[in-house]
Amino acid sequence: MLLEMEQLGGEKMRKIVGLLVCFMVMGVLLYRPASSVDGETLFKMKCGKCHTKGGGAPIFAPVKYASSQWKRFFQREKHKRKKDISSDVSEKEIALIKEYLIDHAADSDRPIAAGLR
């Protein structure tokens, strides 16, 4: 009887340890530092300063252009012609915004019509 209880306790302990290991692995895989911001969030935060109702610039969504048009827009630095944003948006942030817009352009597999408001 005592041996059976020890075996049962050992099984429970293994299950508990297994669950804890799973949770730890999931935590590591899902962890994103607070400073890690995705393109969509940057699009809303940075572009939304001007490209919203009353912001002074036209409101738009990623589906406004095809991916090739977004690529050309950034390659030709068209935004600088109207307003230089380099003091507000870093090169890394621009790259993430560009990636987001291209990934959700009109001709993409995942177009997003909801833009800034």
Secondary structure, 3 states (H helix, E strand, C coil): CHHHHHHHHHHHHHHHHHHHHHHHHHHHHHCCCCCCCCHHHHHHHHHHHCCCCCCCCCCCCHHHCCHHHHHHHHHCCHHHHHCCCCCCCCHHHHHHHHHHHHHCCCCCCCCCCCCCC
